[in-house]
Amino acid sequence: MPKRCKHSEEATDATGADVLSALPDAILQVVLSFLPSDETVRTCVLSRRWRHLWKSTPALRITRGGRRFLEWRAWTVNNFVNQLLLLRDRLPLDECEISISEEFHNADEDELFRFVDTWIRPAVSLCKARVLKVRIRTDSYSLPLVNVPFISQFLVRVELTDVILRSRSLDFSDCPALEDLRMCSCRIYARRIISQSLRRLSITRCDFRWKSRTCISTPCLVSFELEDIDGRAPLLESMPSLVTAFVRLDYSCNLGGH
């Protein structure tokens, strides 16, 4: 833990009073939730008042953050995230964001990407995240989410960007509250996308498998977007509640049979 954080200069008014620390804890926790989590944790050194505020922020943001976070080795990042998930108060998260991109230049970045697979499970089950956002991308790598079962009574929205999605990753049968699923620039290799509760589904700039067609089984869907996809177009099962739909297929998209 660094001895000083860049937020250690407290906000003061014209009289020199500490305005920021005068705010209620609940407001300070919301303010902290907009920061990358490594910077949020550093605020614990400001004073005794700030020591535990980071544990109850309504959002976790495992992002590129400040320069110090970029310079950490993969095992250091993994240790930090594991401790972050373990030590925070057991309050449901409004949002968990995991966003790592080409700005991570660690020599062991492939190892870092593999760790992400192990962060999602406690974020969803232990921390009870309502919104999960995952974006993992460099110029030459995208993360395969293979062994991440989505099991949660609290998950309402999932946003996945630049990841490889395989069979188990797209079965949301154990997420009865899920209403919104957005996938952008993903490789979708699952045989089925399943959800009995999903109401909004957006699939944009994604690659589907060529050998067989992915079946989308979402009977409660109200809004559907399928745009600029590559590979074999998915099969759509009955959607009796559908109100709005936008479909635009790329010229290379295959509309052939099974």
C-alpha positions in Angstrom: 0.0 0.0 0.0 1.6 3.3 -1.0 2.1 5.9 1.7 0.5 8.7 -0.3 -2.3 8.8 -2.7 -3.0 11.5 -5.3 -6.3 12.2 -3.6 -4.6 13.0 -0.3 -5.0 16.8 -0.9 -8.3 17.3 0.8 -10.9 19.6 -0.7 -11.2 22.8 1.3 -13.4 25.9 1.0 -12.2 29.6 1.2 -11.8 29.3 5.0 -9.7 26.2 4.8 -12.3 23.9 6.1 -12.3 20.3 4.9 -15.5 20.2 2.8 -15.1 16.7 1.4 -14.7 14.9 4.7 -17.7 16.7 6.1 -20.0 14.8 3.7 -21.9 11.8 4.9 -20.3 8.4 4.5 -22.9 7.3 2.0 -22.1 10.2 -0.4 -18.4 9.7 -0.1 -18.8 6.0 -1.0 -20.7 7.0 -4.1 -18.0 9.5 -5.0 -15.3 6.8 -4.5 -17.2 4.4 -6.7 -16.4 6.4 -9.8 -12.6 5.9 -9.3 -10.6 2.9 -10.3 -10.5 0.5 -7.3 -6.8 0.7 -6.8 -7.1 4.5 -6.3 -10.2 4.0 -4.1 -8.3 1.7 -1.7 -5.4 4.3 -1.4 -7.8 6.8 0.2 -7.6 4.7 3.4 -4.3 6.5 4.3 -6.0 9.9 4.3 -7.3 9.7 7.9 -9.0 7.4 10.4 -12.4 8.6 8.9 -11.4 7.3 5.5 -9.8 4.0 6.6 -12.7 1.7 5.8 -14.9 3.8 3.4 -13.5 1.9 0.3 -15.0 -1.4 1.6 -18.6 -0.2 1.1 -18.4 1.6 -2.3 -21.3 0.5 -4.5 -19.0 -0.2 -7.5 -15.8 -2.0 -8.2 -13.7 -0.9 -11.2 -10.8 -3.1 -12.0 -9.5 -0.9 -14.8 -6.2 0.5 -16.0 -6.4 3.2 -13.4 -3.3 5.2 -12.6 0.2 4.7 -13.8 1.2 2.6 -10.7 -1.5 0.0 -11.5 -0.2 -0.3 -15.1 3.3 -1.0 -13.8 2.2 -3.9 -11.5 3.1 -7.4 -12.4 0.2 -9.8 -13.2 0.5 -11.7 -9.9 0.4 -8.4 -8.0 -2.7 -7.3 -9.8 -4.3 -10.7 -9.2 -3.4 -10.6 -5.5 -4.8 -7.1 -5.2 -8.1 -8.0 -6.9 -8.5 -11.2 -4.8 -8.0 -9.2 -1.6 -10.3 -6.5 -2.8 -13.1 -9.0 -3.4 -12.5 -10.8 -0.1 -12.2 -7.8 2.3 -15.0 -5.5 1.1 -18.2 -5.4 3.1 -20.8 -8.0 2.1 -23.1 -5.4 0.5 -24.5 -6.0 -2.9 -22.6 -4.2 -5.7 -24.4 -1.9 -8.0 -21.7 -2.5 -10.6 -18.5 -4.5 -11.2 -16.4 -3.3 -14.2 -13.4 -5.3 -15.4 -11.6 -3.4 -18.2 -8.1 -4.2 -19.3 -6.8 -3.1 -22.7 -3.7 -2.5 -24.7 -2.5 0.0 -22.2 -1.3 -2.9 -20.0 2.2 -3.5 -21.3 3.3 -6.2 -18.7 5.5 -8.9 -20.2 3.2 -11.4 -18.5 -0.1 -9.9 -19.7 -1.3 -13.3 -20.9 -1.1 -14.5 -17.3 -3.1 -11.5 -16.2 -5.8 -12.2 -18.7 -6.2 -15.8 -17.4 -6.7 -14.4 -13.9 -9.7 -12.5 -15.0 -11.6 -15.8 -15.4 -11.3 -16.2 -11.6 -12.4 -12.7 -10.7 -15.8 -12.9 -12.3 -17.2 -15.7 -10.1 -16.8 -14.0 -6.7 -17.8 -10.6 -8.2 -21.1 -12.2 -9.3 -21.7 -14.7 -6.4 -19.9 -13.3 -3.4 -20.3 -9.6 -4.0 -23.8 -10.0 -5.6 -23.1 -7.6 -8.5 -26.2 -6.3 -10.3 -24.3 -5.1 -13.3 -21.2 -6.8 -14.7 -19.1 -5.2 -17.4 -16.1 -7.1 -18.9 -13.8 -5.8 -21.6 -10.4 -7.5 -22.1 -8.5 -6.6 -25.3 -5.1 -5.9 -26.7 -3.9 -5.7 -30.3 -3.3 -9.4 -30.5 -5.3 -11.0 -27.7 -8.9 -11.4 -26.6 -9.9 -13.3 -23.5 -11.7 -16.7 -23.7 -14.4 -16.9 -21.0 -14.7 -20.7 -20.9 -15.3 -21.8 -17.3 -17.3 -18.9 -15.9 -20.8 -20.1 -15.0 -23.1 -17.1 -14.5 -25.1 -18.0 -11.4 -26.7 -15.2 -9.5 -30.0 -14.1 -8.1 -29.0 -10.5 -8.3 -27.5 -10.0 -11.8 -29.6 -7.7 -13.9 -27.3 -6.6 -16.7 -24.3 -8.1 -18.4 -22.0 -6.3 -20.9 -19.3 -8.2 -22.6 -16.8 -6.7 -25.0 -13.8 -8.2 -26.9 -14.1 -11.7 -25.3 -14.4 -15.2 -26.7 -17.6 -16.8 -25.5 -18.0 -20.5 -25.3 -20.9 -22.9 -24.4 -21.2 -22.5 -20.6 -20.6 -18.8 -20.7 -23.9 -18.2 -22.5 -26.3 -20.2 -20.4 -28.0 -17.7 -18.1 -30.6 -20.2 -16.8 -29.4 -19.6 -13.2 -29.8 -15.8 -13.4 -33.5 -15.3 -12.9 -33.2 -11.5 -12.6 -31.2 -10.9 -15.8 -33.0 -8.5 -18.1 -30.3 -7.0 -20.3 -27.4 -8.7 -22.2 -25.1 -6.8 -24.5 -22.3 -8.3 -26.5 -20.0 -6.3 -28.7 -16.9 -7.3 -30.7 -17.1 -10.8 -29.3 -16.4 -14.3 -30.8 -19.5 -16.3 -30.0 -18.7 -20.1 -30.2 -21.6 -21.3 -28.1 -24.3 -23.6 -29.4 -27.0 -21.8 -27.5 -27.8 -18.5 -25.8 -30.3 -19.3 -23.1 -32.3 -17.1 -20.7 -35.9 -17.3 -19.6 -35.8 -13.8 -18.1 -34.0 -11.7 -20.6 -35.9 -8.8 -22.0 -33.2 -6.9 -24.0 -30.5 -8.5 -26.2 -27.9 -6.6 -28.2 -25.3 -8.4 -30.4 -23.1 -6.1 -32.5 -19.9 -6.6 -34.5 -19.6 -10.2 -33.2 -18.2 -13.3 -34.9 -20.3 -16.5 -34.8 -19.0 -20.0 -35.5 -19.1 -21.2 -39.1 -19.6 -25.0 -38.6 -23.1 -24.7 -37.0 -25.6 -22.0 -36.1 -26.0 -20.7 -32.6 -29.6 -21.0 -31.3 -31.0 -18.1 -29.3 -33.6 -19.1 -26.8 -35.0 -16.0 -25.1 -38.8 -16.3 -25.0 -39.4 -13.1 -22.9 -37.4 -10.9 -25.1 -38.9 -7.4 -25.8 -36.1 -5.7 -27.6 -33.6 -7.4 -30.0 -30.6 -6.0 -31.9 -28.4 -8.0 -34.3 -25.9 -5.9 -36.3 -22.8 -6.3 -38.4 -22.1 -9.9 -37.5 -19.7 -12.4 -39.2 -20.0 -16.2 -39.5 -23.2 -18.1 -39.6 -26.3 -16.2 -38.6 -27.9 -17.4 -35.4 -31.3 -19.2 -35.3 -34.0 -17.4 -33.3 -36.5 -19.4 -31.3 -40.0 -18.1 -30.6 -40.1 -14.6 -29.1 -43.8 -13.9 -28.6 -43.2 -10.8 -26.5 -40.9 -9.0 -29.0 -41.8 -5.4 -29.5 -38.8 -3.9 -31.3 -36.1 -5.4 -33.4 -33.2 -4.1 -35.5 -31.3 -6.6 -37.8 -28.5 -5.7 -40.1 -26.3 -8.5 -41.4 -22.8 -8.1 -42.8 -22.4 -9.1 -46.5 -20.1 -11.9 -45.3 -22.7 -13.4 -43.0 -23.8 -16.9 -43.9 -27.6 -17.5 -43.9 -27.3 -21.2 -44.7 -29.0 -24.1 -42.9 -28.0 -25.9 -39.7 
